Amino acid sequence: MTLDTFDRHILSLYQADTRVPAQQIGEQVGLSAAAVQRRIKRLRESGVIVAEVALLDCRQLGLDVTAIVHVDLVDESARAQRVFRDKVTARSEVQQCYGVTGVADYVLIVVVPDLMAYDAFCEACLLHDPNVRSFSTQVVLEAAKRSGLLTIPSA
């Protein structure tokens, strides 16, 4: 899909707060509210807008531990990676899963209430998986930035 300047400007505003009325976005980009709504609908249908979610404060919800987990697999074939990826992405504790280059094959962002819950996650998903050669964990001490906002390149 080709994005024009209006689409890019709408996306920049919309991703920061999806509750902003189309009328207000339209005033900022120079389009009518109806035109903004049509464009947002098209951006959803084409898959540019994947989801519209709320960003929550983990600690206020009792999810006090965020772990960054680097996983090295034994078998790196497409099938073995798919099996691993499907298993970990099915777990609610896994907030993000990235296939990466370098020492690790995958990086997981895992959010849990406490270290006991993290230990249970490791027991269930990593420790007994014959395809996991090794994994290392970094526990997040401070979330200095957690936004999800993308810088949208100009056309």
C-alpha positions in Angstrom: 0.0 0.0 0.0 1.3 3.4 -0.9 1.0 6.0 1.9 0.7 9.6 1.0 1.6 12.6 3.2 -2.0 12.7 4.7 -1.9 9.1 5.7 1.5 9.5 7.3 0.4 12.6 9.3 -2.9 10.8 10.3 -0.9 7.8 11.5 1.5 9.9 13.5 -1.4 11.6 15.4 -3.6 8.5 15.6 -1.0 6.2 17.1 -0.3 8.6 20.0 -3.9 8.5 21.1 -6.6 6.6 19.2 -9.3 8.3 21.2 -8.7 11.7 19.4 -11.8 12.4 17.3 -11.4 12.4 13.5 -12.6 16.0 13.5 -9.6 17.0 15.6 -7.2 15.0 13.5 -8.7 16.5 10.3 -8.2 20.0 11.6 -4.5 19.2 12.1 -3.9 17.6 8.8 -6.2 19.7 6.6 -8.9 17.1 5.8 -12.6 16.6 6.8 -13.5 14.3 9.6 -15.2 12.0 7.1 -12.0 11.8 5.0 -9.9 11.0 8.1 -12.4 8.2 9.0 -12.2 6.8 5.5 -8.4 6.8 5.5 -8.2 5.2 9.0 -10.7 2.5 7.8 -8.5 1.8 4.7 -5.4 1.7 6.9 -7.0 -0.9 9.1 -8.2 -3.0 6.2 -4.9 -2.9 4.5 -3.0 -4.0 7.6 -1.0 -0.8 8.2 -3.0 -0.4 11.5 -2.6 -3.9 13.1 -4.3 -3.3 16.4 -5.5 -0.5 18.7 -4.5 -1.3 22.3 -4.1 0.4 25.6 -0.6 0.8 27.1 -0.9 -0.3 30.8 1.3 0.2 33.8 2.6 -3.3 34.7 3.5 -2.5 38.3 0.0 -1.1 39.1 -1.4 -4.4 37.9 0.9 -6.4 40.1 3.2 -7.5 37.2 6.4 -6.4 38.9 9.0 -8.4 36.9 9.9 -7.8 33.2 12.5 -10.1 31.9 14.5 -9.9 28.7 15.3 -13.5 27.7 17.9 -14.4 25.1 17.3 -18.0 23.7 19.7 -20.0 21.7 18.2 -23.0 19.8 19.9 -26.3 18.9 18.0 -26.8 15.7 17.6 -23.6 13.7 15.6 -25.1 10.9 12.4 -23.2 9.8 10.2 -26.0 11.3 12.0 -26.1 14.6 11.9 -22.3 14.9 8.2 -22.3 14.1 7.5 -24.9 16.8 9.4 -22.8 19.4 7.9 -19.5 18.3 4.4 -21.0 18.4 4.9 -22.4 21.9 6.3 -19.2 23.4 3.9 -16.8 21.7 1.0 -18.8 23.0 2.0 -18.0 26.5 0.4 -14.8 28.0 3.6 -14.0 29.9 5.4 -13.4 26.6 4.6 -9.9 25.5 7.1 -9.7 22.6 9.0 -12.3 20.7 11.8 -11.5 18.2 13.8 -13.7 15.9 17.2 -12.1 15.9 20.7 -12.3 14.6 23.8 -12.7 16.7 24.4 -15.0 19.7 20.8 -15.7 20.4 18.1 -16.9 18.0 15.2 -15.3 19.9 14.7 -12.5 22.3 11.6 -12.6 24.5 10.0 -9.9 26.7 8.3 -11.7 29.5 6.1 -9.9 32.1 5.1 -11.7 35.3 4.1 -10.9 38.8 7.2 -12.1 40.5 10.4 -14.3 40.2 8.4 -17.4 41.2 6.2 -16.9 38.2 9.2 -16.3 36.0 10.7 -19.6 37.3 7.4 -21.4 36.5 7.5 -19.9 33.0 11.1 -21.1 32.5 10.2 -24.6 33.8 7.3 -24.8 31.4 8.8 -23.3 28.3 12.6 -23.3 28.3 14.3 -25.7 30.8 12.9 -29.0 29.4 12.7 -28.0 25.8 15.3 -30.2 24.0 15.7 -27.6 21.3 16.7 -24.9 23.8 20.5 -25.0 24.0 20.7 -22.2 26.5 19.0 -19.0 27.6 20.0 -16.0 29.6 17.8 -13.5 31.5 18.1 -9.8 32.2 15.6 -8.5 34.7 14.5 -5.0 34.0 15.1 -2.6 36.9 13.7 0.5 35.3 11.5 1.0 32.2 12.9 4.4 31.2 10.8 4.4 28.0 7.9 2.1 27.0 5.9 3.7 24.3 5.4 1.7 21.1 5.1 4.9 19.1 6.9 4.7 15.7 8.6 7.5 13.9 6.8 7.5 10.6 9.2 8.3 7.7 8.0 11.0 5.3 7.1 9.9 1.7 
